[in-house]
Amino acid sequence: MRSLLAWTTVGGLLVASPSAVAASGSYKGRTDQNRAVSFRVAGGQVRDFQAGVLTFCMAGGDSSFETDAVANVPPIRLGPGGRFSWTAPDETDGIIEMTVTGRVRGGRATGTVILRRPHSSFEDGTTVFGQCSAKRRWTATAR
């Protein structure tokens, strides 16, 4: 793990860049459901973000929990204070919604993952559609 110390002068003030706030390297941690979270910080970006998420699903009066994953997230630019946010583009007409937010400071990171996706179940010869969703908090530390 190494910390990049980059400073910029803005309006006569000395300001740390997002890279200075976030320690570069690999991060690993857990969601509040004890599912794995991992990503890398490099070049002022969060890269390869992945998280396991247990979603609650409702379809036709039935409910269940299913294991999902947040993966294939593109690099996310670190903003002021090491904050980052990404929402999946709506290329599925709202069928799948995914948002990843967080903050990296030093060697510690915290954030939230939101996932909504369709769900279906087969009952008495009929397919019933519903929705699965989760909003989970996560924490990670540099390794």
C-alpha positions in Angstrom: 0.0 0.0 0.0 1.3 3.4 -0.8 -0.2 6.9 -0.5 0.1 9.4 -3.3 0.9 12.8 -2.1 -0.3 15.2 -4.7 -1.1 18.8 -3.9 -2.7 21.5 -6.0 -3.0 25.3 -5.5 -6.6 26.5 -6.0 -7.3 30.1 -5.4 -4.2 30.5 -3.3 -5.1 27.5 -1.1 -3.1 24.3 -1.0 -5.5 21.4 -1.6 -4.9 17.7 -1.6 -6.0 15.8 -4.7 -8.3 12.8 -4.4 -5.3 10.5 -4.9 -3.7 12.0 -1.8 -6.8 11.1 0.3 -7.1 7.5 -1.0 -4.2 5.1 -0.5 -3.5 3.2 -3.7 -3.6 -0.6 -3.7 -6.1 -3.5 -3.2 -9.0 -3.3 -0.8 -10.9 -6.1 0.7 -13.8 -6.2 3.1 -17.4 -7.2 3.8 -21.0 -6.0 3.4 -23.3 -5.8 6.4 -24.5 -9.2 5.2 -21.0 -10.6 5.6 -20.5 -10.9 1.8 -17.1 -10.2 0.1 -16.2 -6.8 -1.3 -13.1 -6.1 -3.3 -11.6 -3.4 -5.5 -8.4 -1.5 -6.3 -7.5 2.1 -6.1 -5.1 3.2 -8.9 -4.6 6.4 -10.9 -7.3 8.3 -9.0 -9.9 5.7 -9.7 -11.7 2.8 -8.0 -11.2 -0.2 -10.3 -12.6 -3.8 -10.5 -15.3 -3.1 -7.8 -17.1 -6.4 -6.8 -19.5 -7.1 -4.0 -21.7 -10.1 -3.0 -25.3 -9.0 -2.3 -28.2 -11.0 -0.8 -31.4 -9.7 -2.4 -34.9 -10.0 -1.1 -37.3 -11.1 -3.9 -41.0 -10.9 -4.2 -43.0 -12.6 -6.9 -46.7 -13.4 -6.8 -46.9 -13.4 -3.0 -43.9 -15.6 -2.6 -40.7 -14.2 -1.1 -37.2 -15.5 -1.1 -33.6 -14.4 -0.7 -31.1 -14.9 -3.5 -27.4 -14.3 -3.8 -26.4 -11.8 -6.4 -23.2 -10.0 -7.3 -22.3 -6.5 -8.2 -19.5 -6.9 -10.8 -18.3 -5.5 -14.2 -18.3 -2.0 -12.7 -16.2 0.3 -14.9 -13.5 2.4 -13.3 -15.0 5.1 -11.1 -13.2 8.5 -10.7 -12.3 9.5 -7.1 -13.8 12.9 -6.3 -13.0 15.4 -3.6 -12.4 13.8 -0.2 -12.0 10.4 -1.9 -15.7 10.1 -2.6 -17.0 8.1 -5.6 -20.3 7.1 -7.1 -21.5 5.1 -10.1 -24.9 4.2 -11.4 -25.4 1.7 -14.1 -26.6 3.3 -17.3 -30.3 2.5 -18.0 -29.8 0.3 -21.1 -32.4 -2.2 -19.8 -35.5 0.1 -19.6 -35.2 0.2 -15.8 -35.2 -3.6 -15.5 -31.8 -3.7 -13.7 -30.7 -0.9 -11.4 -27.3 -0.8 -9.7 -25.6 2.0 -7.8 -22.2 1.9 -6.0 -21.1 4.8 -3.7 -18.3 5.1 -1.3 -15.4 7.1 0.2 -11.8 6.1 0.5 -9.7 7.8 3.2 -6.2 6.5 3.9 -6.4 2.8 3.9 -10.1 2.5 4.8 -13.2 2.6 2.6 -16.9 2.6 3.3 -20.0 2.8 1.1 -23.3 1.5 -0.1 -24.4 -0.9 -2.9 -28.0 -0.7 -4.2 -29.3 -3.5 -6.5 -32.7 -4.0 -8.1 -33.4 -6.6 -10.7 -36.4 -8.7 -12.0 -37.4 -11.9 -10.4 -39.7 -14.6 -11.7 -41.2 -17.8 -10.2 -43.2 -20.6 -11.7 -46.5 -21.4 -10.0 -49.2 -23.8 -11.2 -48.0 -23.5 -14.8 -47.8 -19.7 -14.6 -44.7 -17.6 -14.6 -45.1 -14.7 -12.1 -42.8 -11.7 -12.3 -41.7 -9.6 -9.4 -38.6 -7.7 -8.2 -35.5 -8.4 -6.1 -33.8 -5.6 -4.3 -31.1 -4.8 -1.7 -29.4 -1.7 -0.2 -26.3 -2.8 1.7 -23.5 -1.0 3.5 -19.9 -2.2 3.1 -16.5 -1.5 4.6 -13.0 -2.4 3.3 -9.4 -1.9 4.2 -6.2 -1.7 2.1 -4.2 -5.0 1.9 
